[in-house]
Amino acid sequence: METTELKKKIGYLLDELDEASLLKVNEMITTYIAESRIDKHWDELSMEDQSAINEGLEQLSNGESLTREEVRAKINSRLSV
C-alpha cells in the first residue's frame, strides 16, 4: 500500500472514532512521534530545553493546545503593544 493510500485509510478510520477514542489515539501518536524524535538528539539538549519539551508534550496530552490562528493573534497582540 502506498503512503497516500495508507494516510487516506487512516483518515477514514479516525473519522469513525468517538471523541474519547480520538483523544487516546492522539496521545499514542504524539507520544510515538515525540519518542522517536527525542531519542536521536535528546542528550544534546540543555536540561532547560528538555524540561520545556516535556512540559509541552504534557500539555498536548492534556488537550491544551492552540490553533495557528490563536498563536498568530497572541503574537500580533504582543507586538502591537
C-alpha positions as CSV (number, residue, x, y, z in Angstrom):
1,M,0.0,0.0,0.0
2,E,1.4,3.4,-0.9
3,T,1.8,6.2,1.6
4,T,-1.0,8.3,0.3
5,E,-3.4,5.4,0.3
6,L,-2.4,4.5,3.9
7,K,-2.9,8.1,5.0
8,K,-6.4,8.1,3.5
9,K,-7.3,4.8,5.1
10,I,-6.1,6.1,8.5
11,G,-8.1,9.3,8.0
12,Y,-11.2,7.3,7.3
13,L,-10.7,5.2,10.4
14,L,-10.1,8.3,12.5
15,D,-13.3,9.8,11.3
16,E,-15.2,6.9,12.7
17,L,-13.9,7.3,16.3
18,D,-15.8,9.0,19.1
19,E,-14.1,11.9,21.0
20,A,-12.7,9.7,23.8
21,S,-11.1,7.2,21.4
22,L,-9.7,10.0,19.2
23,L,-8.0,11.6,22.3
24,K,-6.4,8.2,23.1
25,V,-5.2,7.8,19.5
26,N,-3.8,11.4,19.6
27,E,-1.9,10.7,22.7
28,M,-0.5,7.5,21.3
29,I,0.6,9.2,18.1
30,T,2.0,12.2,19.9
31,T,4.0,10.0,22.3
32,Y,5.3,7.8,19.4
33,I,6.5,10.8,17.4
34,A,8.0,12.6,20.4
35,E,9.9,9.5,21.5
36,S,11.2,8.7,18.0
37,R,12.5,12.3,17.5
38,I,13.7,12.9,21.0
39,D,15.9,9.8,21.2
40,K,18.1,11.0,18.4
41,H,19.2,14.3,19.9
42,W,17.8,14.4,23.4
43,D,21.2,14.3,25.1
44,E,22.4,17.2,23.1
45,L,19.7,19.4,24.5
46,S,20.1,21.5,27.7
47,M,18.1,20.5,30.8
48,E,16.1,23.6,30.3
49,D,15.1,22.7,26.7
50,Q,14.3,19.1,27.8
51,S,12.1,20.4,30.5
52,A,10.3,22.8,28.1
53,I,9.7,19.9,25.7
54,N,8.4,17.6,28.3
55,E,6.1,20.4,29.6
56,G,4.8,20.9,26.0
57,L,4.2,17.2,25.5
58,E,2.3,17.0,28.7
59,Q,0.2,20.0,27.7
60,L,-0.6,18.3,24.4
61,S,-1.6,15.1,26.2
62,N,-3.9,17.1,28.3
63,G,-5.6,18.6,25.3
64,E,-4.0,22.0,25.9
65,S,-3.1,23.4,22.6
66,L,-3.7,26.5,20.4
67,T,-4.6,26.7,16.7
68,R,-2.2,28.5,14.4
69,E,-4.7,31.4,14.3
70,E,-4.7,31.7,18.1
71,V,-0.9,31.8,18.2
72,R,-0.8,34.4,15.5
73,A,-3.4,36.5,17.3
74,K,-1.3,36.3,20.6
75,I,1.9,37.3,18.7
76,N,0.2,40.2,17.0
77,S,-1.3,41.3,20.2
78,R,2.1,41.4,21.9
79,L,3.8,43.1,19.0
80,S,1.2,45.9,18.8
81,V,1.6,46.9,22.5
